[in-house]
Amino acid sequence: MQTLTSAGHSLYFESNLEALKSLLESNKYSKVFILADEHTSEICLPVLQSMLDDYADFDLIETSAGEENKNIDFCIGIWKTLLDFEADRKSLMINLGGGVITDMGGFIASTYKRGIDFINVPTTLLSQVDASVGGKTGIDIDNVKNMVGTFTLPQMVFIETRFLESLPERELLSGFAEMIKHGLIYDKDYYEKLKSTHYLMPSAEDIFRSVEIKNEVVTIDPHEKNLRKILNFGHTIGHAIESYALANDEKPLTHGEAIAIGFICEATISVKYCGLTKDEHKDICDYLISIYPKYEIKRESFDALLELMKSDKKNEDGNILFSLLENIGKCTFNCRVSSVDILRSLDYYNSL
């Protein structure tokens, strides 16, 4: 078992939920709720209960799966459910699921009666290496991601690779994108190691390293005033593409597929704005194209994508701000980029 401390709370790796068992046995909480979607309640909840010695003293709140459900309407429904179950301020919410559940569940818990305790048990690779750290909660508004939320820390986070055994290939590939990002922005040796790793078989050691990198960054800058912004590399363009696909495509992109496109586009911008070498740019593009499915960014979507980027919460004074690579392993932030160069980067991706 390994443990990381992040802003006063602990992240437990491969702990078999021992700390959670102790907490539940302490009778500290008046009521315990588990928030899950229809998939995690069927597949992951039995695993959780078996690890907790068949613990059953909880109320299950089940919601629909998918990013399209991470909105205020679903939050209102869950707040009303908590009221119906007479949840008080001494209640505990355990968020069991991927990033949608941990983002939305954390937001619901942090605002219900001005805040109740919550614990995150991320069950996807994406949520384990990304949403597990940093205390960000949030929901989407009008297909713009995470526009309403709080910085609120969970009591504990548990990362158990047993939950990954049931994940489809596409979900593993989605989470692997965030691991690649951690190498690109912070640790070149880790990036090189991941290139020789099959995305279907990330090791517990690699997952730990990704969480460790994110934890180092958010510990320095917990409220995203400076350094933490480097974690947004690939996300200014990637989030816009993800939101557009969610609203318009019959089969929307996963988060990882969208930000992989964002990595390529923003690495392309990095060459002009931050001196990323052409060799490193080619290395990044070749690697990502080799493992992520190609997607056509339709030219008729360009204006809509720019509008989505203008709504990005990282922007200041009407400027679209980017986090860009100086080289593999080093990222800078608050880079102003012209609309012309943004659109050129989309054209470049389409040309690959």
N, C-alpha and C positions, 0 to 999 in steps of 0.2 A: 504494500500500500504506500502511495505517495500522497503528500498533502501540500497544497499551496495556500498561503495566506494572502488575501486580497482585501485591502481596506477594512480589515477587522473581522472578516468572515472567512471561513475555510472552504476550499475546494478539495474534495476527497476523490482519489483515483483508485478504482478497483478495491474498494473498502468493504464490499458486500453490505453496504448501508449500515455498518455498525454504529456510527454516530447518530444516524436517524433512529435506529432502534432505541438507543439510550434516551434520545429526546422524547420520543413518543411514550416511553415507559415512565418518564418523569412526571406525567400528568400535568404538565405546565399549561396545556391548552384546553379550553372548554369544549371546543369542537374541532374536528379535522376534516378538511375537504380536499378531495383530489380532483383537479381539473385535467381532463384528457379529451382528445377527439375520438371519433368512433373507431379509428384504427388502433390508437395506443391503448384505449380501454380494452380492446379485444386481445391485442398481441402483447403489449408491454405491462399492463396492470397485473396479469397473473404472475409475471416474472418478478415484479416489484413485491407483490404480496408473499411470494415464496421466499424472497430474500429477507422479508420482515417476519418470518415464521408464521405465515398465513394471517397476518394482521388484517382485521376487518372492521375496526371501530372508526369508520369514516363514512362520509357521504360523498358519492361520486357525482360530479357535475360534468356532463358530456356535451361537447359542442361539435359542430361540423368541421371537417378537415379542410385546409387550404388557405392560402394567403388572402383570397377574396373574402374570407370570413373574419379577418382581423380588423374589425371596424367597430364603430361606436354602438351600432344596433346590437351586435352580439354581446358587447360589454353590458349594455342596459339589461339584456336578458339574464346575464349571469349575476349582476348586482341584485336584480329582483329575486333570483333563485336563492341567493345568500340571505336576503331578507326573509323569504318564505321559510328557510331552514333555521331562522333565528340566530344567524351568525352574529356574534358580538366581537368586541375589540380584542378579546383573548382567543380568537379563533386562529387557526393555521391553515394556509392553503399550500398544497403540494402540487406544483405544476409538472405534470408528467407528459412529455412530448417534445416535439421539435421547436424551432424558433418561434413559430406562430403562437404556440401554447405558452412558452416561457415569456415572450414579449407581452402578449395580451394578458396572461395570468398575473404577471408581475405588475402590470398597469392596474388591473382590477384590484389586486390586493393592496397596492400602495395608495389607492384612492378610496376604497370602501371604508366608511366611518373614519376617514382621514388616515387610514393605514392599518393593515393587519400584517402579521408575519407571514412570509412565504418562503418556500424551499423549492429550488429547481432541480429536477431530475431529467436532464436532456437525453433524448432517446435517438437522435439522429447525429450523424457525423457533423453536419453543419452546426447544429445547436451546441454540440460538445466543444467544438474548437472556436466558436464565434460567440453565440448568445450566452454562453455560460459565464463569461467574465465581463465585468464592467458596470453592472447595475443599470443598464439601459432597459427601460420598459417602453412600450409604445404600440400605437395602432395607426392604421392608414386612413387617410381622408381623401376621397375622390381619386383613388388609385395613386396618390402620392404617398410613398412609403414613410412610415414612422413620423408623421407630422405632429402627432399629439402623444406626449409621454412624459415620463419622469426619470430622474436618476435616483433609483431606490435599490439598495442592496438586499439580496436574499439573506436569510439566516445562514444557509448552507447551500452548497452545490455538490451534487454527486455525479461523477462521470464513471459509468460502468460500461465496458465494451460489450458486455453480454447483449445489450439492447441493439447493437449494430448487426447482430447475426441475422435479423429478419429483414434488413433493409434491402430494397431493390437496387440494382446497379446504378440507376440514374440518380438516386438519392446519395449514394456513396460518392459519385462523381461530383455532385453538387457541393458536398462538404469539403471535398478535396481541394476545391478552388480556393477556399479560405486558407487552407494550409499552405498552398502555393503562394498566396499573397503574403503570408507571414515571412516566408523566405525572401520574397522579392523586396520587401520594404525594410527588412531588419537583419537577415542572417543568410548571407550568400551560401555558406556551407550547407545550411539546412535546405535551401532551394536545390542545390546540386544533389543532395541526398534524395530528395523527393522525386527528382527526375529519374532516378533508378529504382523507384518504388512503384509497384502497381497500385493504382488508385483503389482497386477492390480489396487490397490487403494492407491498409495503413496500420502500422504497429502501434501498440499502446505507448511506446517510447516516442514516436512521432506525434501522436495526439497530445501527449504531455508537453512536448516541446512547443507546439503551437499555442497551447493554453499558457505556457510559461512566457512566451513572447508577448502575447496580448496582455497578460497580467503585468509584465514589466512596464509596458507602455501606459496602461490605464492607472497604475499606481503612481506614476510620475504626474499624470495629468487626468485626474478622475472626471472632470467636467468638460473635457474636450475644448480647452482654451488654446492649446498649442500642440504639443507632440502627439496627442491622441488622434489628431486629424490625419496622421499618416495611415491609420487603419482604413481610411476612406479611399485609398488608392483603388482605382478601377470602378468605384461605386458611383461617381457622378454620372458617367455615361451608362454604366451597368444598371443602376437603379432605374434610370429613364427607360432603357430598353426593356427591363423586366416589367415595369408598370405598363408600358405601351402594349407589350405582348399579352399581359394579363387581361387588358381591356379589349384587345382586338383579335387575338389568335385563338383558333379552335383548340390548339394544344399549347398552352403558354409555356414559356421557358421556366426552368427552375432558377432559383437565385444564383447558383453556381454557374450555370450555363450563361446567364446574362452578365455576370461580373467577369467571366473569362473573356467575353467580348470587350467589356470595359477595360480589362488589363491590356489587351492588344491596342485598343484605340488610345488609351492614356499613355502607354509606352511609346506609341507613335508621336504623340504630342510632346513627350518628355525629351525626345531627340532634339527638337527645335528649342524648347524652353529651358531645359535643365542639363543638356549636354550628355544625355545617355548615348553611349556609343552605338554605332550602327550594328556592330557585331553582337552586342548584348541585346539590342532591339530584335535582331533576327533570331537570336537564341530563344527569346521569350515567345515570339510569334510562332516559330516553328514548333516549339514544344506544345503550346496551347492548341494549335490547329491539329496536332497529332492525336490529342486525346478528347477534345470537345467537338461535338457535332457542329458543322457549319450552319450558319443562319443567315438568311438574306434580310438585310436592313433596307426596306423599301424606301426609295427616294421620296415618295409621297409622305413618308412618316417623319422626314427630317425636321420640318417645322414643329410638329407636335413634340418630338423628342427635345428640341431646344426649349420649348415652353416648360416641359417637365423638369429639365435641368435648371431653369430659372426659378423653379419652386423649391429647389434643394435647400434644406435647412442650413447647410454650411455656407451659403452665400452671404455676402455683405455688400451693402451700398449698391445693390443692383448688379453686382459682378458675379459671374459664375466662377467659383473658386475650385481649384483642383489640388489634389495631392499627387505629386509626380516624382519619378525616379531620377536621381542623379547618376546612380549606377545600381546594379543588382545588389541589394543589401542596404541601400541608403535612399531614403525618401525625404522629400521636403514638402511643404504645404503652403496654403494660401496663394497659389499661383493663379494669376488672372490669365485667361486664355480667350482669344477672340473666337467669335462664332464661326468665322471662316475656317480657322484651324480645327475646330471641333468637327465641322462637317467634312473637312478633308480626311480626318481620321476615320470617320465612318466609311467614306469612299475607299480608303486604304483597306479597311477590314473586308469590304465587299470584294476587293480585287484579289484577295488571297485564295 
